[in-house]
Amino acid sequence: MPEPSVATLAIATALAAFVTGFLRGSVGGGIGLALTPVLSLVLPAQSALGLTGFMLNLADPIILRYYWRQWDARQLRLILPTALAGILIGVWLIAGMPDNRLRKVIGAVALVLGLLQLLFMRARMPVAHHWGVGSGVGALTGIASAVANSGGVIMGPYLAVLGLSNAAVVATGAGALFTSNCLKVVSYWSIGFLTWRMVWLSLLASPLLYLGSRLGWRLNAYLPRRWFALALIAISLAGSIKLLLG
């Protein structure tokens, strides 16, 4: 894997820390959808995945503290087991993939997920409460999380159409992704997507992560979720198209 310069990686880490904290605290999802394609423009695709994945792992305990016990326990039981399986499948798919091909894969996945989120927002399709639906969402969440750090794009609309509150959507998503993100980070480390340099820089940037998380938590009840989501999708689509065009 090509190694980015320390300066480039430090700037990217600082940006990732604040944006991850803010989005995790405010809307719960869309972090990987917006960040991964953008970071892949300046970092090797493997580094972009590893950095975003580790930053999400650092953010989850902070968010769980703010939204403690506001999650939907039934959805957690349905989503978490299959999300773990999806993580393993996704990591297996991208392990050893050359940088140029991985950029194309990230771009394609982000493009498809961004367009799907637009469809979900427009159609507002009803979601069945059968256990199989939640389990299927969990598996797709795990795969999307491993391939493009975009599991929240699958899970967020699903939880929202169940009628959960803003806080419950964020809390349930964070609870489901916390364990699966731990597995993902270990998997990224095992295939060389995460390095000690990235870990130390992420830890040094953790105050920015905390600041973004607290700001997002404060604004959770007031943000116009629809317009905010549209802005994130626009960023994702622009970044994904750039990756696909090379």
Contacts in CASP RR format, 6 or more apart in sequence:
PFRMAT RR
TARGET T0000
AUTHOR 0000-0000-0000
METHOD contacts of the structure
MODEL  1
MPEPSVATLAIATALAAFVTGFLRGSVGGGIGLALTPVLSLVLPAQSALG
LTGFMLNLADPIILRYYWRQWDARQLRLILPTALAGILIGVWLIAGMPDN
RLRKVIGAVALVLGLLQLLFMRARMPVAHHWGVGSGVGALTGIASAVANS
GGVIMGPYLAVLGLSNAAVVATGAGALFTSNCLKVVSYWSIGFLTWRMVW
LSLLASPLLYLGSRLGWRLNAYLPRRWFALALIAISLAGSIKLLLG
1 44 0 8 1.000
1 46 0 8 1.000
1 47 0 8 1.000
1 99 0 8 1.000
1 192 0 8 1.000
1 193 0 8 1.000
2 44 0 8 1.000
2 99 0 8 1.000
3 44 0 8 1.000
3 195 0 8 1.000
4 12 0 8 1.000
4 42 0 8 1.000
4 43 0 8 1.000
4 44 0 8 1.000
4 47 0 8 1.000
6 197 0 8 1.000
8 42 0 8 1.000
8 43 0 8 1.000
9 43 0 8 1.000
9 47 0 8 1.000
9 51 0 8 1.000
9 197 0 8 1.000
9 198 0 8 1.000
9 201 0 8 1.000
10 201 0 8 1.000
12 39 0 8 1.000
12 42 0 8 1.000
12 43 0 8 1.000
12 48 0 8 1.000
12 51 0 8 1.000
13 51 0 8 1.000
13 55 0 8 1.000
13 198 0 8 1.000
13 201 0 8 1.000
13 202 0 8 1.000
13 204 0 8 1.000
13 205 0 8 1.000
14 205 0 8 1.000
14 208 0 8 1.000
15 39 0 8 1.000
16 35 0 8 1.000
16 39 0 8 1.000
16 51 0 8 1.000
16 52 0 8 1.000
16 55 0 8 1.000
16 202 0 8 1.000
16 205 0 8 1.000
17 55 0 8 1.000
17 202 0 8 1.000
17 205 0 8 1.000
17 206 0 8 1.000
17 208 0 8 1.000
17 209 0 8 1.000
18 208 0 8 1.000
18 209 0 8 1.000
18 211 0 8 1.000
18 212 0 8 1.000
19 31 0 8 1.000
19 34 0 8 1.000
19 35 0 8 1.000
20 31 0 8 1.000
20 35 0 8 1.000
20 52 0 8 1.000
20 55 0 8 1.000
20 56 0 8 1.000
20 58 0 8 1.000
20 59 0 8 1.000
20 209 0 8 1.000
21 31 0 8 1.000
21 59 0 8 1.000
21 62 0 8 1.000
21 63 0 8 1.000
21 209 0 8 1.000
21 210 0 8 1.000
21 212 0 8 1.000
21 213 0 8 1.000
21 216 0 8 1.000
22 212 0 8 1.000
22 213 0 8 1.000
22 215 0 8 1.000
22 216 0 8 1.000
23 29 0 8 1.000
23 30 0 8 1.000
23 31 0 8 1.000
23 34 0 8 1.000
23 216 0 8 1.000
23 232 0 8 1.000
24 31 0 8 1.000
24 56 0 8 1.000
24 59 0 8 1.000
24 60 0 8 1.000
24 62 0 8 1.000
24 63 0 8 1.000
24 170 0 8 1.000
24 174 0 8 1.000
24 213 0 8 1.000
25 59 0 8 1.000
25 63 0 8 1.000
25 66 0 8 1.000
25 170 0 8 1.000
25 212 0 8 1.000
25 213 0 8 1.000
25 216 0 8 1.000
25 217 0 8 1.000
25 220 0 8 1.000
26 170 0 8 1.000
26 215 0 8 1.000
26 216 0 8 1.000
26 217 0 8 1.000
26 219 0 8 1.000
26 220 0 8 1.000
26 223 0 8 1.000
26 228 0 8 1.000
27 170 0 8 1.000
27 220 0 8 1.000
27 223 0 8 1.000
27 225 0 8 1.000
27 228 0 8 1.000
27 229 0 8 1.000
27 232 0 8 1.000
28 63 0 8 1.000
28 152 0 8 1.000
28 156 0 8 1.000
28 169 0 8 1.000
28 170 0 8 1.000
28 173 0 8 1.000
28 174 0 8 1.000
29 151 0 8 1.000
29 152 0 8 1.000
29 153 0 8 1.000
29 155 0 8 1.000
29 156 0 8 1.000
29 173 0 8 1.000
30 150 0 8 1.000
30 152 0 8 1.000
30 153 0 8 1.000
30 229 0 8 1.000
30 232 0 8 1.000
30 236 0 8 1.000
31 52 0 8 1.000
31 56 0 8 1.000
31 149 0 8 1.000
31 152 0 8 1.000
32 52 0 8 1.000
32 56 0 8 1.000
32 110 0 8 1.000
32 148 0 8 1.000
32 149 0 8 1.000
32 150 0 8 1.000
32 151 0 8 1.000
32 152 0 8 1.000
32 153 0 8 1.000
33 110 0 8 1.000
33 113 0 8 1.000
33 114 0 8 1.000
33 117 0 8 1.000
33 148 0 8 1.000
33 150 0 8 1.000
33 152 0 8 1.000
33 153 0 8 1.000
33 232 0 8 1.000
33 233 0 8 1.000
33 236 0 8 1.000
34 232 0 8 1.000
34 235 0 8 1.000
34 236 0 8 1.000
35 48 0 8 1.000
35 52 0 8 1.000
35 149 0 8 1.000
36 48 0 8 1.000
36 49 0 8 1.000
36 52 0 8 1.000
36 106 0 8 1.000
36 110 0 8 1.000
36 148 0 8 1.000
36 149 0 8 1.000
36 150 0 8 1.000
37 106 0 8 1.000
37 107 0 8 1.000
37 110 0 8 1.000
37 148 0 8 1.000
37 235 0 8 1.000
37 236 0 8 1.000
37 238 0 8 1.000
37 239 0 8 1.000
37 240 0 8 1.000
37 242 0 8 1.000
37 243 0 8 1.000
38 235 0 8 1.000
38 239 0 8 1.000
39 47 0 8 1.000
39 48 0 8 1.000
39 51 0 8 1.000
39 52 0 8 1.000
40 48 0 8 1.000
40 103 0 8 1.000
40 106 0 8 1.000
40 107 0 8 1.000
40 243 0 8 1.000
41 239 0 8 1.000
41 242 0 8 1.000
41 243 0 8 1.000
43 51 0 8 1.000
44 99 0 8 1.000
45 99 0 8 1.000
45 102 0 8 1.000
45 103 0 8 1.000
45 106 0 8 1.000
46 99 0 8 1.000
46 102 0 8 1.000
46 192 0 8 1.000
46 193 0 8 1.000
47 193 0 8 1.000
47 195 0 8 1.000
47 198 0 8 1.000
48 106 0 8 1.000
49 94 0 8 1.000
49 102 0 8 1.000
49 106 0 8 1.000
49 148 0 8 1.000
49 149 0 8 1.000
49 188 0 8 1.000
49 193 0 8 1.000
50 185 0 8 1.000
50 188 0 8 1.000
50 193 0 8 1.000
50 194 0 8 1.000
50 198 0 8 1.000
51 194 0 8 1.000
51 198 0 8 1.000
51 202 0 8 1.000
52 149 0 8 1.000
53 149 0 8 1.000
53 181 0 8 1.000
53 184 0 8 1.000
53 185 0 8 1.000
53 188 0 8 1.000
53 194 0 8 1.000
54 185 0 8 1.000
54 188 0 8 1.000
54 194 0 8 1.000
54 198 0 8 1.000
54 199 0 8 1.000
54 202 0 8 1.000
55 202 0 8 1.000
55 209 0 8 1.000
56 149 0 8 1.000
56 177 0 8 1.000
56 181 0 8 1.000
57 178 0 8 1.000
57 181 0 8 1.000
57 182 0 8 1.000
57 184 0 8 1.000
57 185 0 8 1.000
58 202 0 8 1.000
58 203 0 8 1.000
58 206 0 8 1.000
58 209 0 8 1.000
59 209 0 8 1.000
59 213 0 8 1.000
60 174 0 8 1.000
60 175 0 8 1.000
60 177 0 8 1.000
60 178 0 8 1.000
60 181 0 8 1.000
61 178 0 8 1.000
62 209 0 8 1.000
62 210 0 8 1.000
62 213 0 8 1.000
63 170 0 8 1.000
63 171 0 8 1.000
63 174 0 8 1.000
63 213 0 8 1.000
63 217 0 8 1.000
64 171 0 8 1.000
64 174 0 8 1.000
64 175 0 8 1.000
64 178 0 8 1.000
66 213 0 8 1.000
66 214 0 8 1.000
66 217 0 8 1.000
67 167 0 8 1.000
67 170 0 8 1.000
67 171 0 8 1.000
67 174 0 8 1.000
67 217 0 8 1.000
68 171 0 8 1.000
69 171 0 8 1.000
70 165 0 8 1.000
70 167 0 8 1.000
70 168 0 8 1.000
70 170 0 8 1.000
70 171 0 8 1.000
71 168 0 8 1.000
71 171 0 8 1.000
71 172 0 8 1.000
71 173 0 8 1.000
71 174 0 8 1.000
71 175 0 8 1.000
72 159 0 8 1.000
72 162 0 8 1.000
72 164 0 8 1.000
72 168 0 8 1.000
72 172 0 8 1.000
75 134 0 8 1.000
75 159 0 8 1.000
75 162 0 8 1.000
75 172 0 8 1.000
75 176 0 8 1.000
76 172 0 8 1.000
76 175 0 8 1.000
76 176 0 8 1.000
78 131 0 8 1.000
78 132 0 8 1.000
78 134 0 8 1.000
78 135 0 8 1.000
78 137 0 8 1.000
78 138 0 8 1.000
79 134 0 8 1.000
79 135 0 8 1.000
79 137 0 8 1.000
79 138 0 8 1.000
79 141 0 8 1.000
79 155 0 8 1.000
79 176 0 8 1.000
80 138 0 8 1.000
80 175 0 8 1.000
80 176 0 8 1.000
80 179 0 8 1.000
80 180 0 8 1.000
81 135 0 8 1.000
82 134 0 8 1.000
82 135 0 8 1.000
82 136 0 8 1.000
82 138 0 8 1.000
82 139 0 8 1.000
82 142 0 8 1.000
83 138 0 8 1.000
83 139 0 8 1.000
83 141 0 8 1.000
83 142 0 8 1.000
83 145 0 8 1.000
83 176 0 8 1.000
83 177 0 8 1.000
83 180 0 8 1.000
84 142 0 8 1.000
84 179 0 8 1.000
84 180 0 8 1.000
84 183 0 8 1.000
85 139 0 8 1.000
85 142 0 8 1.000
86 138 0 8 1.000
86 139 0 8 1.000
86 140 0 8 1.000
86 141 0 8 1.000
86 142 0 8 1.000
86 143 0 8 1.000
86 145 0 8 1.000
86 146 0 8 1.000
87 142 0 8 1.000
87 143 0 8 1.000
87 145 0 8 1.000
87 146 0 8 1.000
87 180 0 8 1.000
87 183 0 8 1.000
87 184 0 8 1.000
87 187 0 8 1.000
88 146 0 8 1.000
88 183 0 8 1.000
88 187 0 8 1.000
89 139 0 8 1.000
89 142 0 8 1.000
89 143 0 8 1.000
89 146 0 8 1.000
90 142 0 8 1.000
90 143 0 8 1.000
90 146 0 8 1.000
90 147 0 8 1.000
91 146 0 8 1.000
91 184 0 8 1.000
91 187 0 8 1.000
91 188 0 8 1.000
91 191 0 8 1.000
93 143 0 8 1.000
93 146 0 8 1.000
93 147 0 8 1.000
94 102 0 8 1.000
94 105 0 8 1.000
94 146 0 8 1.000
94 147 0 8 1.000
94 191 0 8 1.000
95 191 0 8 1.000
96 191 0 8 1.000
97 105 0 8 1.000
103 243 0 8 1.000
103 246 0 8 1.000
104 243 0 8 1.000
104 244 0 8 1.000
105 147 0 8 1.000
105 148 0 8 1.000
106 147 0 8 1.000
106 148 0 8 1.000
106 240 0 8 1.000
106 243 0 8 1.000
107 148 0 8 1.000
107 239 0 8 1.000
107 240 0 8 1.000
107 241 0 8 1.000
107 243 0 8 1.000
107 244 0 8 1.000
108 240 0 8 1.000
108 244 0 8 1.000
109 144 0 8 1.000
109 147 0 8 1.000
109 148 0 8 1.000
109 150 0 8 1.000
110 148 0 8 1.000
110 150 0 8 1.000
110 236 0 8 1.000
110 237 0 8 1.000
110 239 0 8 1.000
110 240 0 8 1.000
110 243 0 8 1.000
111 236 0 8 1.000
111 237 0 8 1.000
111 240 0 8 1.000
111 241 0 8 1.000
111 244 0 8 1.000
113 144 0 8 1.000
113 148 0 8 1.000
113 150 0 8 1.000
113 153 0 8 1.000
113 154 0 8 1.000
113 236 0 8 1.000
114 153 0 8 1.000
114 233 0 8 1.000
114 236 0 8 1.000
114 237 0 8 1.000
114 240 0 8 1.000
115 237 0 8 1.000
116 153 0 8 1.000
117 153 0 8 1.000
117 157 0 8 1.000
117 229 0 8 1.000
117 233 0 8 1.000
118 233 0 8 1.000
120 157 0 8 1.000
120 161 0 8 1.000
121 157 0 8 1.000
121 226 0 8 1.000
121 229 0 8 1.000
121 230 0 8 1.000
124 161 0 8 1.000
125 161 0 8 1.000
126 161 0 8 1.000
127 133 0 8 1.000
127 158 0 8 1.000
127 161 0 8 1.000
127 162 0 8 1.000
129 162 0 8 1.000
133 158 0 8 1.000
134 158 0 8 1.000
137 154 0 8 1.000
137 155 0 8 1.000
137 158 0 8 1.000
138 154 0 8 1.000
138 155 0 8 1.000
138 176 0 8 1.000
140 151 0 8 1.000
140 154 0 8 1.000
141 151 0 8 1.000
141 152 0 8 1.000
141 154 0 8 1.000
141 155 0 8 1.000
141 176 0 8 1.000
141 177 0 8 1.000
141 180 0 8 1.000
142 151 0 8 1.000
142 154 0 8 1.000
142 180 0 8 1.000
144 150 0 8 1.000
144 151 0 8 1.000
144 152 0 8 1.000
144 153 0 8 1.000
144 154 0 8 1.000
145 151 0 8 1.000
145 152 0 8 1.000
145 177 0 8 1.000
145 180 0 8 1.000
145 181 0 8 1.000
145 184 0 8 1.000
146 184 0 8 1.000
146 187 0 8 1.000
151 177 0 8 1.000
152 173 0 8 1.000
152 177 0 8 1.000
155 173 0 8 1.000
155 176 0 8 1.000
155 177 0 8 1.000
156 169 0 8 1.000
156 173 0 8 1.000
159 168 0 8 1.000
159 169 0 8 1.000
159 172 0 8 1.000
159 173 0 8 1.000
160 169 0 8 1.000
164 172 0 8 1.000
166 220 0 8 1.000
166 221 0 8 1.000
166 225 0 8 1.000
167 220 0 8 1.000
167 221 0 8 1.000
170 220 0 8 1.000
185 194 0 8 1.000
188 194 0 8 1.000
216 223 0 8 1.000
END
